[in-house]
């Protein structure tokens, strides 16, 4: 992770803030930095799904409604790198 972004989530009134300050950009990386503060040495992944969590009309490859963006990707990662090594 990036020390510059980590400093941006510091707060003068709390231990940490979980939102990017106006003008700092990078909301996705800010969310990841926020999580990093709490996971210590635990392996983790941040899937930024806010803009893709719901599909109004649906398509041939994406059903209408909640799409579960990133779930299959994360599942494949676990299958390939963790379950295969058991």
ABEGO torsion letter per residue (X at the ends): XBAAAAAAABBAABABBABBBBGAEGAAAAAAAAAAAAAEABBBBBBBAAAAABBAAEBAABBBEBAGBGAAAAAAAAAAAAAAAX
